[in-house]
Amino acid sequence: MNNSKGSSPSPTQPRNGNGHKVSQRGLLSIAMLLVSMGALIIAILGGGRLVLDIFGVGLENSLDDMGAKVVVIGLAYLVGWLTAMVAIRVYGNLILPMLINWVTWGCLVGVCVLYILVLQRLYLQGYDMAHYLAYIMIVGAGLGAMVGLHLIIEDHDLRPFSVPLLFINMIQLGLIVHRYVFKPLETPGYLWNDLVFFFGMSAFSIFTLAHIGLLSPLRMQLTNYFDRNSRAIRMKD
């Protein structure tokens, strides 16, 4: 004989102290927050160490294991990016967008510092083509990481991020003019390297400031994909 008015709760269902069922979706959201932030922090630390190796011990001493370093740093970033996308777009995590925004600003600071370090090398002209390509790759990787973080958050605005980059663009333009106008006896063969780097960084800054929607198709595809998965999970819940 059953004296209770309803069925007794299953002992296998997790409950909190008030007797309410613990949301599995909420637990997964928190777990993905921790995984994504941990992986992104690991990627940032690894990228910082790689930059220090290139500028510190020299590119020649870093070439032997450069490929392995790039792969593992890229893997950490990919894990953090994917789990952040799932946590925000599928499980509706409300804290992670704020954290990702902070990480994006931190990535911008790192790119600006790296940009200034590269400008110093370009002005002194104490580099070869291998180092020049390495400078382009690491700055491009930093900008790509920043754009990737931008895509995670819906309605995120990159225009404020263009202001410090444009300011450094003007510094680079002044250095180029000073280098080749006020020091005409200096070697002019590096001019094309300076111009390629300048126009590349200026183009990125201007397109970011103009906000003409170059990333809108990619953002729309990501939104549609994760929205479909979010609806499927809600139906299962």
C-alpha positions in Angstrom: 0.0 0.0 0.0 1.4 3.4 -1.0 0.7 6.1 1.6 2.3 8.9 -0.4 0.3 11.1 -2.8 3.0 11.0 -5.5 5.7 8.7 -6.5 8.8 8.7 -4.3 11.9 10.4 -5.7 14.5 8.2 -7.3 17.6 7.9 -5.1 19.7 8.2 -8.2 18.4 11.7 -9.0 20.8 14.4 -7.7 19.2 17.0 -5.4 20.3 20.1 -3.6 19.7 20.9 0.0 16.2 22.3 -0.6 15.1 19.0 -2.3 15.1 20.4 -5.8 16.5 18.5 -8.7 20.0 19.8 -9.7 20.0 21.0 -13.3 22.3 18.8 -15.4 22.4 21.6 -17.9 23.7 24.1 -15.3 26.4 21.7 -14.1 27.6 21.2 -17.7 27.6 24.9 -18.2 29.8 25.4 -15.2 32.1 22.6 -16.2 32.5 24.0 -19.7 33.2 27.5 -18.2 36.1 26.0 -16.2 37.5 24.0 -19.1 37.3 26.9 -21.6 38.9 29.4 -19.4 41.6 26.9 -18.3 42.4 26.0 -21.9 42.5 29.7 -23.0 44.8 30.6 -20.2 47.1 27.7 -21.1 47.1 28.9 -24.7 47.9 32.4 -23.7 50.7 31.4 -21.4 52.1 29.1 -24.1 51.9 31.8 -26.7 53.7 34.3 -24.4 56.5 31.8 -23.8 56.8 31.2 -27.6 57.1 35.0 -28.2 59.7 35.2 -25.5 61.7 32.4 -27.1 61.6 34.2 -30.5 62.6 37.6 -29.1 64.8 36.3 -26.3 66.9 33.2 -27.2 66.5 33.9 -30.9 64.7 32.2 -33.7 67.5 29.9 -34.6 67.4 28.3 -31.1 63.6 27.9 -31.3 63.3 26.3 -34.7 63.9 22.7 -33.7 60.7 22.4 -31.6 58.7 25.3 -33.1 56.2 23.1 -34.9 55.4 21.1 -31.8 54.9 24.4 -29.8 52.6 25.8 -32.4 50.5 22.6 -32.5 50.0 22.3 -28.8 49.2 26.0 -28.3 46.7 25.9 -31.2 45.1 22.8 -29.7 44.7 24.5 -26.3 43.1 27.5 -28.0 40.8 25.3 -30.0 39.6 23.4 -27.0 39.0 26.7 -25.1 37.2 28.2 -28.1 34.9 25.3 -28.8 33.9 24.7 -25.1 33.2 28.5 -24.7 31.0 28.4 -27.8 29.1 25.4 -26.5 28.8 26.9 -23.0 27.4 30.2 -24.2 25.4 29.3 -27.3 24.0 25.9 -26.2 23.9 26.0 -22.4 23.3 29.7 -22.0 26.2 30.5 -19.7 25.9 34.1 -18.6 29.3 34.6 -16.9 31.5 33.3 -19.6 30.8 36.2 -22.1 32.1 38.7 -19.6 35.2 36.6 -19.0 35.8 36.2 -22.7 35.5 39.9 -23.2 38.2 40.5 -20.6 40.4 37.8 -22.3 39.8 39.6 -25.7 41.0 42.9 -24.2 44.0 41.1 -22.7 44.8 39.6 -26.1 44.6 43.1 -27.6 47.1 44.4 -25.0 49.4 41.5 -25.9 49.2 42.2 -29.6 49.9 45.9 -29.0 53.0 45.1 -27.0 54.1 42.6 -29.6 53.5 45.2 -32.4 55.8 47.7 -30.6 58.5 45.1 -30.2 58.3 44.3 -33.9 58.5 48.0 -34.8 61.7 48.2 -32.8 63.2 45.4 -34.8 62.0 46.9 -38.1 63.4 50.3 -37.3 66.8 48.9 -36.3 66.8 46.7 -39.4 68.6 44.0 -37.5 66.7 41.0 -38.8 66.7 38.6 -41.7 63.8 37.3 -43.8 63.2 34.3 -41.5 62.8 36.6 -38.5 60.6 39.0 -40.6 58.2 36.1 -41.5 58.2 35.0 -37.9 57.2 38.5 -36.8 54.3 38.5 -39.3 53.2 35.0 -38.2 53.1 35.8 -34.5 51.4 39.1 -34.9 48.9 37.5 -37.3 48.3 34.7 -34.8 47.6 37.2 -32.1 45.1 39.1 -34.3 43.5 35.8 -35.3 43.1 34.7 -31.7 41.4 38.1 -30.9 39.0 37.8 -33.8 38.2 34.2 -32.8 37.3 35.3 -29.3 35.2 38.1 -30.8 33.1 35.5 -32.7 32.2 33.7 -29.5 30.1 36.5 -28.0 27.0 37.5 -29.8 26.7 41.2 -30.8 30.3 41.8 -29.7 31.8 45.1 -31.1 35.4 45.1 -32.3 35.5 48.8 -33.1 36.9 50.0 -29.8 39.7 47.5 -30.3 40.9 49.3 -33.4 41.7 52.5 -31.6 45.1 51.4 -30.0 46.0 49.6 -33.2 45.4 52.8 -35.3 47.5 54.8 -32.8 50.4 52.4 -33.2 49.9 52.5 -37.0 50.6 56.2 -36.9 53.7 55.6 -34.8 54.9 53.1 -37.4 54.3 55.6 -40.2 56.3 58.2 -38.3 59.2 55.7 -37.8 59.2 54.8 -41.5 59.3 58.5 -42.5 62.1 59.2 -40.0 64.0 56.1 -41.1 64.0 56.8 -44.9 63.8 60.6 -45.0 65.9 61.9 -42.1 68.4 59.0 -42.4 68.8 58.8 -46.2 72.2 57.0 -45.8 70.6 54.0 -44.1 69.9 50.9 -46.1 66.7 51.3 -48.2 66.3 47.6 -49.0 64.2 47.1 -45.9 61.5 49.6 -47.1 59.3 47.0 -48.7 59.2 44.9 -45.5 58.2 48.0 -43.6 55.5 48.9 -46.1 54.0 45.4 -46.2 53.8 45.2 -42.4 52.4 48.8 -42.2 49.7 48.3 -44.9 48.7 44.9 -43.4 48.2 46.2 -39.9 46.6 49.4 -41.2 44.1 47.4 -43.3 43.2 45.2 -40.2 42.7 48.3 -38.1 40.6 50.2 -40.7 38.4 47.2 -41.5 37.8 46.7 -37.7 36.9 50.3 -37.2 34.7 50.5 -40.3 32.7 47.4 -39.1 31.5 46.6 -42.6 30.4 43.1 -41.7 33.1 40.9 -43.2 32.6 38.4 -40.4 28.8 38.5 -40.5 28.4 35.4 -42.8 30.7 33.3 -40.5 29.0 34.6 -37.4 25.6 33.7 -38.9 26.7 30.2 -39.7 28.0 29.6 -36.2 24.9 31.1 -34.6 22.6 28.9 -36.8 24.6 25.8 -36.1 24.7 26.2 -32.3 21.0 27.3 -32.2 20.0 24.1 -33.7 22.0 22.1 -31.1 20.6 24.3 -28.3 17.0 23.6 -29.4 17.8 19.8 -29.5 19.2 19.9 -26.0 16.2 21.8 -24.6 13.8 19.3 -26.2 15.7 16.5 -24.4 15.5 18.3 -21.1 
